[in-house]
Each structure stands twice: as C-alpha cells, then as structure tokens.
Amino acid sequence: MNELELKEFLDYKAEQYESADFIGSDPIQIPHQFSSKADIEISAFFVAMLAWGNRKSIIKSGEKLVEIMGNAPHDYIMNYDKNTNLKFAHRTFNGTDLDFFFRSLHQIYKESDLEACFKGDEHSSLMTNISGFREIFFSTEHEYRSEKHISNPLKNSACKRLIMYLRWMVRDHKKGVDFGIWNNIKPAQLYIPLDIHTGNISRKLGILSRSQSDWKASEELINYCRKLDPEDPAKYDFALFGLGAFEDF
C-alpha cells in the first residue's frame, strides 16, 4: 500500500474498532462503571497500571481492586490510612505496592487530583508530562520495589500503560470508549501504547522500523501517525491493536 491507501485502511480500521462493543472485552470496562471524574480517573489508573498479562486476568484484578475500595474509589482514597495487610496480588504487584499507591494517591488528592500531576501545556512533550507525574507520585515514602510498576520514559521505557491511561483520559468520549475528561493534555500530544499487537502490526505495515519496543520506537510510531492525522494520531491505536488482537493480520 502507498501512504494514501494505508491511511484509508487504518482510518477504516480505527473507525471499526473504536466502538462501545470494544468495551466488553477490555479492561476499560472497569472505569466505565463510574460517572464522577475522580472515580473514573482513579479506577482507570489502577487498571492501566495492572495492564500486563491477559485481559481476563487484568479485568479480574481490576474488579478486585474496586471491591477493596468499596466501589467508591475517590471516597476510599480520601479516607485511606496506612494498611500493611492488604490482600492483593497481580503478577508482581502486591499488597505492599497497593498500600503505597493508596497512600500516594491520598496525598495527591489532598492537594489536587491526578490530572494536575501530569503538568504541562499544549507545547510540552509527553515525556515531560509523564516524568513530572512520576516525580510527584514517588515523593510519598515507598519501597524501591514499587517504582518498577510505573515506567520511566527518561530510561527509554515505552511507558505503554501510562500512555494507554492518558489516551483513556484525554481522547474524546463521543465513540463511547475513551473518556475525554482531561484538558491539560491535547489529543495531538498523545502517543500510542506500544504493546505486542501494535508493535507487530506496525512493523508488518512498514510504519515502524525499530526492533525494540521502547520510547524511541514509540516516538517513531507516533511521528508517522501524526502525518496521517495530526490532531488525533492516537486513534490508530484502535486500528493497530484490533488488527493484531482480533484479526491476526
């Protein structure tokens, strides 16, 4: 395919997969249980941070977390006090990590909210937004082991889960998938979560040449997608993921 044909193909696939039907099999269904901004962004944050492994396992762990928070994430965070006996595990994320995440969010929401932590403006880079958030989040006392659960773009990590979370929060909600509840980051600034599906399909289509799935690869991919749609390049996440996960393209 030439570039015009590829754009038409990916536009079609993005339209096909950005649908409310997508929610039923995806972890994004967890924050869709809520209506308030704070409940959505807190529950979505946890689900995104646990998003490694198969999607059924991620959804199950997300449901468990919502249950721990009494189906009221914001109220739970605002009233949280240290608890070293939390019974929770998802892969290497355990009760110690969860206690720290709860304490850090408690401190954040005492002062502001999650959106405010991703500092920047329409001219800032996503690397700046994410690294600024990490600095705030890890300012709360924690064990070193917990730092591995939030990737660092300054160390060339692809930051797949944080990039996915930002897509959820920033992109328009009209299609019924993303939420569009944050305004400090614009859709044009977003990247595409570089997982096994998006990476493999991007390489098959010839729009990603870098073999490692790292921050540099994320930059290469988004720079190409911005040529196709400068205002909303992250929409191609639906096309690339769908082709890999549902069509075995």
N, C-alpha and C positions, 0 to 999 in steps of 0.2 A: 504494500500500500504506500502511496505517496502521502505527504503530510496532510493534504486536504482530505483524502479518503480516510486516513487514520483519525483525524479529528471527527469526522462524521460518524465513524464507527464507535469511537469512545464516547461521543455525545449521546449516541443512541443507547449504549450500554449503561451509561450513568443515569439516564432517564429511566431505564428499565429497572435498575436495582435500587434507586433512591425512592423507595415506596414504603408505605406503612406495613406492607406484607413482610418487609425485611426484618421488622422488629421481633416477630415471633420466634426467630431462631438466634437472635443476637443478644449479647449482654446489655445492650442499650435499653432493653425492656425494663430493667430494674429501675433506673431513674424515671422512666415513663409512668411509674406508679404514683408519682408525686406531682403536685401543682405549684408549690411555692418555689421561688428561686433558690433559696438556701437549701431546702430539702433535695431539690434536683441536683444542684452542683456538688453537694456533699456525697450523696449516694453515687452519683456518676463518677466522682473522683475515686472512691473506693473500688468500684467495679473496674474502672480503667487501670488502676494500679495493680489489680489482681489478674489482668487480662493476659495471662500466658497459660498454655495448656489448651485442651479442647473447650469449645464454647459451652457445652453442657456443664462441665465442671466449674467454669467461671460463673455461670448463672447460678448454680447451686450454692457456691460460696458467697455470691452477692446476696442471695436470699437469706443466707445465714447471718450475714452482717446486718442486714436491715432488721432482722429479728432481734439481734443483740441490741440494736439501737431503738428497740421498741416501736418500730415503724414510724419514728419521728426523729429523723437524723439531726435536724438543727437543734431541737429541744435537748436531745441527748448530749450533743457536743457542748452546748452552753452550760449544762449542769454536770459535766463529767469531772470526776476526781480520779486520781491515780488508782489503777487496779492491776496488780501484778498476777492475777489469777484468771485472766480471760482465757476461755477455752475456745481457741480458734486456730485453724491451720489451713493454708492453701499453698501447696508446694513448699517453698522455703519461708513463706510469710507466716509468722506465728503470733502467739499471744503477746510476746514482748514487743514485737513490731506494732501490733494493733494498739497496745496501750500508748506507745509513743505517738502514733498517728492521731489518736484521740486527743492526747494532751497538746500536741502541736496545733491541731485544728481548734481546740478550745481557746488557746492563746490568740490565734488568728481572728476568730470570731468575737473575742472580747474587744478587739481593736477595730476590726473592719470585716472583710469577708475574703473568700478565695479569689474572686475576680481582681481585687485590689493588689493581690500578691504578684500577679503577672504584670508588673509595671512596664510601661512603655506607651508609645503613641503610634499613630499611623505610619511613622517613619522608622520605628525601631525594628530590629530583627527578631525573629522568633527565638534565636539563641539567647538574646538579651532577656526576653520575657521569661524563658524557662530557667536560665541561670539565676535570675533575680528571685524567682519563686523558690528555687532550691535553697538559696541563702536564707530566706525568711523561714522556710519550713524547718530547716535543720538548726535554727537558732535556739529551739527548745532542747533541753537536755535529752540526750538519747545515747543508746549503744551504737557503736560504729557499724554493727551488722545491719542496722536498719537503713543505712544510706544506699545499699545496693538496690533497694526497691524503688528508688526514683533516679532514673538515669541522668547523666550529666553530659550535655552537648559539648561542653568545654573539653571533655575527654574523648570526643568523637563518637559518642554513642548516638545511635539513630533516634533514641527517645520515642520509640513507637507508641508507648502507652500514653505519654503526656501529649503527644501530637494528636492522637486519637481523641483524648479528652478535650483538647482545645477545639477540635472540629465539632464535637458534640455541643459545646457551649456557645460557639461563635456563629456557625453557619445558620442560615435562615430555617425556620421551622415549618415553612409552608407545605413541604412534602410530607410532613408528619414523622420524620426520622430525627434530625438534629433539633436543637432547642432554640438557638438564637437568642439567648438571654444575656450574653455579654457584649459590651460595646467598646471596650478598651483595645481590643484587637479586631482588625477588619478581616473579612474572608480572604481578601487578596494576599494577606500576610501568612496564611495558613500553609502548612506542609501536608504531605500525605504519609500516613503511618506505614512504615516500610516493614511489612511482615513477609512471611514466606510466599504468600499469594501475590501481593502487589510487586514484590521483588522479581519473582519468577516470570510473571506476565510482562512486566516492563522490559525485562531482558529479552524475552521472546519477540516482543514487538520492536525491539531496537531503540527504545527510548531511554534505556539505562545501560551504560557500558561498564560501570564499576562493579566488580565481582563481590566486594564486601558490602554487607548491609549496615552501613554506618552513617554518621551525619553527612559526610561528603557525598554519599550516594543519595541521601535524602535531598540534598541541595541540587544535585544533578537532575533528579527526577522532577522536582518542583519547578526548576527553571524551564524544563521542557513543557510541563503542563501549563505554565504561565504564558507560553507562546500560544497555546490553544485557547485559553480563557484567562486573561489577566485579572479579571475581577473575582473569579471563583475557581481557582485551579484545583482546590481540594475535592471538588465534586467528582473528579476522576478516580478518587479512592473507591467509589461505588463500582465503577466500571472495571478497574483492575482487580479488586477483591472478588467481585462477582464472577468474572471470567475464570479466576483460579479456583475459588471455593465451590462454585455451583456448576460450572461448565467444563472443568478440567481442560481448559483451552490449550 
